[in-house]
Amino acid sequence: MAMSRSERLGTASLLLLAVCVVIVAALVTGRGPNMDYVPQMAERPVISESGGPLYVQAHEVTIAEWNRCHADGACTLLLRPPRGGEAEQWPATGLNWLDVNEYLNWINRVSRHRFRLPTAREWYAMAEPVLPEEPDPIFTDPSLSWASDYLLEQRTGRRLQPSGSWSTTEEGIADLNGSVWEWTQDCYIDNSDTAKTPMCPAYHVGGEHEAVIPFLVRDPARGGCAVGAPPPHLGMRLVTENALPAIHSSEPG
């Protein structure tokens, strides 16, 4: 049975409306973040170096998160958890500056959101509540200060632990005082805390004591400059100045 002219117009209008809805939904989805790739963020922001809110990843990037990047062909390294461990529960470590930037480029693309590394000043500001106070030296002779620093640093637990094994700040940021030192975006140049350059040879990493690591180093025991013992592990944590929907639970992974 043939449709009348008014019925045909009504059907055409409904089809046009449906097409418009699909187009608008696609545009809105394309502009918003892809929450399938957005990591768990801390419950509350801290203050960025510019004075605004800074939203911080609750835990260091995990092995499971890292390997999604590797599976997409964007990260060179394939990481494995300790024997018997779950990739979702362990921080990604053994990362140099080039590795970290592979991950940053990938996560910003797939999440449709801008993440970055914290500055050294931001890192130490957020970590200050959980970092230990500077210990008294074992030796008071200035010529033996290196030995004092070294022996005191050896008291720190240096074994890699699962995510969430260390302290958590009031904002919900975990493991800042753990055995993983985290890359910052700040280049190390004498007498300059703010110099940043793509050709920088070494960067500040955040941890229990100050450290500077050459950009190609993955194992800090084999290279790097620090106060006392070298950092045991190198990892990363994402931050962003742009708020995200609070849909993640408080558990890692």
C-alpha positions in Angstrom: 0.0 0.0 0.0 1.5 3.3 -1.1 2.2 6.0 1.5 0.6 9.4 1.2 2.7 12.5 0.6 2.3 13.5 4.3 3.4 10.1 5.5 6.5 10.2 3.2 7.4 13.6 4.5 7.0 12.4 8.1 9.2 9.4 7.5 11.8 11.5 5.8 11.8 13.9 8.8 12.3 11.1 11.2 15.2 9.7 9.2 16.8 13.2 9.0 16.3 13.6 12.8 18.0 10.2 13.4 20.9 11.1 11.2 21.3 14.4 13.1 21.3 12.6 16.4 24.0 10.2 15.3 26.2 13.0 13.9 25.8 15.1 17.1 26.6 12.1 19.3 29.7 11.3 17.2 30.9 14.9 17.5 30.4 15.0 21.3 32.0 11.6 21.8 35.0 12.6 19.6 35.6 15.8 21.7 35.4 14.2 25.1 38.0 12.0 26.8 37.9 8.3 26.1 37.5 7.0 29.6 38.6 3.5 28.6 42.1 4.8 28.6 42.0 7.4 31.3 43.9 6.2 34.4 42.6 6.3 38.0 43.1 9.8 39.3 43.5 10.9 42.9 40.4 11.9 44.8 41.4 15.6 45.1 43.7 17.8 43.0 46.9 19.5 44.3 48.2 22.9 43.3 50.1 23.2 40.0 53.2 25.3 39.5 51.0 27.9 37.8 48.7 28.1 40.8 45.7 26.2 39.4 44.4 22.7 40.2 46.6 19.8 39.2 44.9 16.3 38.9 47.4 13.5 39.7 47.3 9.8 38.8 46.6 7.9 42.0 49.3 5.3 41.4 52.3 5.1 39.1 51.6 3.8 35.6 51.2 0.1 36.0 52.6 -2.7 33.9 49.2 -3.5 32.5 48.6 0.1 31.5 52.1 0.2 29.9 51.6 -3.0 27.9 48.4 -1.6 26.3 50.7 1.0 24.7 53.1 -1.8 23.6 50.2 -3.8 22.2 49.2 -0.8 20.1 52.8 -0.7 18.7 53.4 2.7 20.3 55.8 1.7 23.2 58.9 -0.3 22.5 59.2 -2.1 25.8 57.2 -5.1 26.8 57.1 -5.4 30.6 56.4 -8.4 32.8 55.5 -8.5 36.4 57.5 -10.4 39.0 56.9 -14.1 39.0 53.4 -14.9 40.3 52.4 -11.2 40.2 49.6 -9.5 38.3 50.4 -6.8 35.7 47.6 -4.6 37.0 49.1 -4.5 40.5 52.7 -3.6 39.8 54.3 -0.3 38.7 55.9 -0.1 35.3 59.7 0.4 35.9 62.9 0.3 33.9 61.8 3.3 31.8 64.1 5.9 30.4 63.1 9.4 29.1 62.4 8.2 25.6 60.2 5.3 26.8 58.2 7.8 29.0 57.6 10.0 26.0 56.4 7.1 23.9 53.8 6.5 26.5 52.8 10.1 26.8 52.3 10.5 23.1 50.2 7.3 23.0 48.0 8.1 26.1 47.3 11.6 24.9 46.2 10.3 21.5 44.0 7.4 22.6 42.5 9.1 25.7 41.8 12.3 23.8 43.1 14.2 26.8 46.3 16.0 27.6 48.4 14.4 30.2 52.0 15.4 31.1 54.7 14.7 33.7 54.8 16.9 36.8 57.6 19.4 37.2 60.1 18.7 39.9 58.6 21.4 42.1 55.1 20.0 41.7 56.4 16.5 42.5 58.1 17.5 45.7 55.2 19.7 46.8 52.7 16.8 46.5 55.1 14.3 48.1 56.2 16.5 51.0 53.6 15.2 53.5 54.8 11.6 53.1 58.6 12.0 52.5 60.7 11.3 55.6 62.5 14.1 57.3 66.1 14.5 56.4 68.1 12.3 58.8 70.9 13.4 61.0 74.3 12.5 59.5 76.2 9.5 60.8 79.5 11.3 60.3 80.0 15.0 61.1 83.3 15.3 59.2 82.5 17.0 55.9 85.0 14.8 54.1 82.9 11.8 55.1 79.5 13.3 54.1 79.3 10.9 51.1 79.6 7.9 53.4 77.0 9.3 55.7 74.6 9.8 52.9 75.2 6.4 51.4 74.7 4.5 54.7 71.5 6.4 55.5 70.1 5.8 52.1 70.7 2.0 52.5 68.1 2.0 55.3 65.4 2.7 52.8 63.5 -0.3 51.4 64.6 -0.6 47.8 62.8 -3.8 46.7 60.0 -3.2 44.2 56.6 -3.6 45.8 53.0 -3.8 44.3 51.1 -0.5 43.8 49.6 0.8 47.0 52.3 -0.7 49.3 53.5 2.7 50.5 51.9 5.8 52.0 48.9 7.7 50.5 48.5 11.5 50.8 45.3 13.2 52.0 44.5 13.9 48.3 44.7 10.1 47.5 48.1 10.0 45.8 49.9 6.7 46.6 53.5 5.5 46.7 55.3 8.9 46.4 57.7 7.6 49.2 58.1 4.2 47.6 61.1 2.6 45.9 60.2 3.9 42.4 61.6 7.3 41.5 59.4 9.1 39.0 60.4 11.1 35.9 59.6 14.8 35.9 59.6 17.2 32.9 62.5 19.3 34.3 65.8 19.3 32.6 68.9 19.4 34.9 71.0 22.4 34.1 73.3 24.0 36.7 71.8 27.0 38.4 68.5 26.5 36.6 65.4 24.7 38.0 63.1 25.7 35.1 65.2 25.1 32.0 63.5 22.7 29.6 64.9 21.6 26.2 64.2 18.7 23.8 68.0 18.1 23.7 68.3 17.9 27.5 70.9 15.2 28.5 69.5 14.5 32.0 66.3 15.1 34.0 65.2 15.4 37.6 63.4 12.4 39.0 61.2 12.6 42.1 61.9 10.3 45.0 63.0 10.0 48.6 66.1 12.0 47.8 67.1 14.2 44.9 68.4 12.5 41.8 69.3 13.4 38.2 69.1 10.7 35.6 70.6 10.8 32.0 67.7 10.5 29.5 68.8 7.1 28.1 69.2 5.3 31.5 66.7 2.6 32.4 68.7 1.1 35.3 69.7 3.9 37.7 72.2 1.7 39.4 74.3 1.8 36.2 74.2 5.6 35.6 72.9 8.8 37.1 73.8 11.4 39.7 72.1 11.5 43.2 72.6 12.4 46.8 73.6 9.1 48.4 72.7 5.8 46.8 71.2 5.8 43.3 67.4 5.3 42.9 66.5 1.6 42.7 63.7 1.9 40.1 62.5 4.4 37.5 58.8 4.8 36.6 56.3 7.5 35.8 53.0 9.2 36.9 50.7 11.3 34.9 49.2 14.7 35.8 46.8 17.0 34.0 45.4 20.5 34.5 42.0 19.5 33.0 39.4 17.9 35.2 38.1 14.4 34.4 34.9 12.6 35.3 35.4 10.9 38.7 34.4 7.3 37.7 37.4 5.3 38.9 37.5 3.4 42.2 40.2 3.8 44.8 41.9 0.6 44.1 44.9 0.3 41.7 44.5 -1.5 38.3 
